[in-house]
Amino acid sequence: DSKTKKKIDFNKDVWYVSRKLDGVRCLVVVDEKGKAKSFSRAGKQFHTLSLVEKEIEELGIKNVVYDGEMCIVNENGDEDFQNIMKEIGRKNHTIQNGLFQIFDFIPYRMFSKGYGKVGTFSQRIYSLQSFLAGNNLKYTDFLSQIPLNSFEELDAFAKKASEKGWEGLMLRKNTH
């Protein structure tokens, strides 16, 4: 819309677009021992994501916080929001068909302080792609981030999102 377009200058800044996923926002915190725990944005621990946590622990990267969306994906490849909401808070349950789609990460020390600079968004997504690639992951994936060059490209993505029935689009500026 026109309000958003006033905030974006493709000549001055680099912007990335991705799908807005229809799931539950999730932070996976990996401590100094390599142990992963999953939390909501509000800090409530999820106890149903042991398969995701185990897979992330097997990456061997410590002292990091992964930011992403926890989804249950149906046979058509679409997110099933109702199902993830039913399963994520269940007691004595492990989600079997979940997919944690990571779109960013930060070092744990910066997360715990609540501030700090850790490279640009493009540097972080390049790092994410590098250490997730080739790991044959079943429950974890990188959410593709596509650089934009114009409002025409953004409009084309918006049209695609509408045609495919996506939740929407997310725009991220290439900043620290």
Backbone torsions as a table, in degrees:
resi	resn	phi	psi	omega
1	ASP	NA	172.6	-175.1
2	SER	-65.9	-32.0	178.5
3	LYS	-64.4	-43.5	178.2
4	THR	-66.7	-42.3	-177.6
5	LYS	-62.1	-28.3	178.4
6	LYS	-69.0	-24.1	-177.7
7	LYS	-88.3	-10.0	-173.3
8	ILE	-112.7	128.3	175.9
9	ASP	-127.8	100.7	-177.7
10	PHE	-68.9	-19.1	177.8
11	ASN	-77.6	-25.9	-175.5
12	LYS	-102.4	-36.4	-172.5
13	ASP	-125.3	157.5	173.0
14	VAL	-99.9	132.0	179.7
15	TRP	-122.4	148.6	177.7
16	TYR	-120.8	148.0	177.3
17	VAL	-123.2	145.7	173.5
18	SER	-147.1	167.2	174.0
19	ARG	-65.8	144.4	167.4
20	LYS	-89.2	115.0	-175.0
21	LEU	-82.2	152.1	-179.1
22	ASP	-102.5	74.9	-178.6
23	GLY	-145.2	-149.3	-178.5
24	VAL	-118.5	125.7	178.1
25	ARG	-61.1	136.5	-173.6
26	CYS	-144.4	138.4	172.6
27	LEU	-113.1	128.4	174.6
28	VAL	-109.5	115.6	-177.0
29	VAL	-99.9	124.1	177.4
30	VAL	-109.8	119.4	-175.7
31	ASP	-82.6	-174.1	-176.6
32	GLU	-67.3	-17.4	177.2
33	LYS	-93.4	-3.2	-179.3
34	GLY	88.2	11.1	180.0
35	LYS	-87.1	129.0	-177.6
36	ALA	-102.1	140.7	172.7
37	LYS	-136.5	145.7	-176.4
38	SER	-107.9	140.5	-177.3
39	PHE	-139.0	154.5	170.4
40	SER	-76.9	169.4	176.1
41	ARG	-60.5	-29.8	-179.7
42	ALA	-81.6	-3.4	176.8
43	GLY	96.2	4.3	178.2
44	LYS	-78.9	129.8	-178.6
45	GLN	-75.5	136.3	172.6
46	PHE	-91.9	131.8	-179.3
47	HIS	-108.5	10.5	-175.9
48	THR	-107.8	6.1	-171.4
49	LEU	-112.4	34.1	-176.7
50	SER	-63.0	-31.7	178.8
51	LEU	-67.2	-40.4	176.6
52	VAL	-66.2	-47.1	-178.1
53	GLU	-60.5	-43.6	179.6
54	LYS	-62.2	-43.5	179.9
55	GLU	-63.2	-40.5	178.7
56	ILE	-68.2	-38.8	176.4
57	GLU	-60.1	-36.6	-178.9
58	GLU	-67.8	-15.4	174.7
59	LEU	-67.9	-25.2	176.9
60	GLY	79.1	14.9	179.9
61	ILE	-99.4	126.8	-174.9
62	LYS	-111.0	163.8	176.3
63	ASN	55.7	52.8	-177.9
64	VAL	-142.3	153.2	175.1
65	VAL	-123.1	119.8	177.7
66	TYR	-94.5	134.1	-179.9
67	ASP	-112.0	127.5	-178.8
68	GLY	-166.8	-164.7	-177.8
69	GLU	-124.0	126.6	176.5
70	MET	-90.6	123.1	-176.0
71	CYS	-128.8	158.0	162.5
72	ILE	-113.0	124.7	-175.3
73	VAL	-105.2	130.2	-179.0
74	ASN	-83.2	-177.3	-175.9
75	GLU	-63.7	-19.6	177.9
76	ASN	-90.1	-1.6	-178.5
77	GLY	86.4	8.8	179.9
78	ASP	-96.1	147.8	177.2
79	GLU	-70.8	141.2	178.9
80	ASP	-111.8	88.0	-174.2
81	PHE	-61.4	-43.4	-178.6
82	GLN	-59.3	-40.3	-177.8
83	ASN	-69.8	-43.4	179.5
84	ILE	-63.7	-37.4	178.8
85	MET	-66.1	-34.7	178.3
86	LYS	-70.0	-37.8	-171.0
87	GLU	-91.9	-30.4	-169.2
88	ILE	-65.7	-28.9	-178.5
89	GLY	-102.6	5.2	-177.7
90	ARG	-66.8	148.1	177.6
91	LYS	-86.4	146.7	177.6
92	ASN	50.1	49.3	-175.5
93	HIS	-141.7	146.8	173.2
94	THR	-124.4	126.5	177.4
95	ILE	-69.8	123.4	-175.1
96	GLN	-91.5	-28.5	-174.0
97	ASN	-120.2	35.3	-179.8
98	GLY	-86.6	160.0	176.1
99	LEU	-140.1	117.4	177.1
100	PHE	-92.3	111.7	-177.4
101	GLN	-101.4	108.7	-174.2
102	ILE	-85.7	134.1	176.1
103	PHE	-122.7	-4.5	177.1
104	ASP	-167.2	167.4	174.2
105	PHE	-154.8	158.1	173.7
106	ILE	-144.0	154.3	174.2
107	PRO	-60.9	146.0	-177.2
108	TYR	-58.7	-40.1	-176.8
109	ARG	-62.1	-35.3	178.0
110	MET	-73.6	-37.8	176.9
111	PHE	-61.7	-45.2	-177.0
112	SER	-69.2	-30.3	177.0
113	LYS	-79.0	-27.3	-178.0
114	GLY	87.0	8.3	177.9
115	TYR	-160.8	170.4	178.1
116	GLY	131.9	156.0	178.9
117	LYS	-106.5	138.3	-173.5
118	VAL	-136.8	33.4	-176.9
119	GLY	92.3	166.0	-179.2
120	THR	-76.0	166.0	177.9
121	PHE	-57.7	-43.0	-179.4
122	SER	-63.1	-36.6	177.0
123	GLN	-66.6	-40.7	-179.7
124	ARG	-67.4	-42.5	-178.9
125	ILE	-70.1	-31.6	175.1
126	TYR	-63.2	-44.2	177.5
127	SER	-62.4	-44.3	178.6
128	LEU	-57.8	-49.3	179.3
129	GLN	-58.9	-40.4	-177.3
130	SER	-63.6	-46.8	-176.9
131	PHE	-88.8	-6.9	172.6
132	LEU	-92.8	-27.1	-177.5
133	ALA	-65.6	142.7	174.5
134	GLY	74.3	11.9	-179.3
135	ASN	-100.0	3.0	178.6
136	ASN	50.5	52.8	-176.6
137	LEU	-83.1	138.6	-179.1
138	LYS	-103.5	-34.1	-172.9
139	TYR	-111.6	0.6	-175.6
140	THR	-135.4	140.0	179.2
141	ASP	-148.9	163.1	175.0
142	PHE	-95.4	130.3	176.9
143	LEU	-83.6	115.6	-176.3
144	SER	-55.4	133.3	178.1
145	GLN	-119.0	123.1	-172.7
146	ILE	-114.1	125.0	178.8
147	PRO	-68.2	141.7	178.9
148	LEU	-108.4	147.5	178.7
149	ASN	-118.5	-11.5	-175.0
150	SER	-162.4	165.1	174.4
151	PHE	-68.1	-27.5	177.3
152	GLU	-63.3	-41.7	177.2
153	GLU	-65.4	-41.6	177.8
154	LEU	-61.8	-44.4	178.4
155	ASP	-61.3	-38.6	178.3
156	ALA	-64.2	-40.5	176.6
157	PHE	-66.2	-39.3	178.7
158	ALA	-63.1	-39.5	177.7
159	LYS	-64.6	-44.2	178.5
160	LYS	-61.1	-43.2	179.4
161	ALA	-60.5	-41.6	179.4
162	SER	-66.4	-45.7	-179.8
163	GLU	-61.4	-37.6	-177.3
164	LYS	-88.5	-3.5	178.2
165	GLY	73.1	26.7	178.8
166	TRP	-68.3	160.6	175.7
167	GLU	-59.2	-34.3	-179.0
168	GLY	154.1	-157.0	179.6
169	LEU	-126.1	153.5	173.3
170	MET	-117.9	133.1	175.6
171	LEU	-109.9	135.1	178.0
172	ARG	-130.2	130.1	176.9
173	LYS	-82.9	142.9	-179.0
174	ASN	-77.6	78.1	-179.9
175	THR	-125.4	178.5	177.7
176	HIS	-75.6	NA	NA
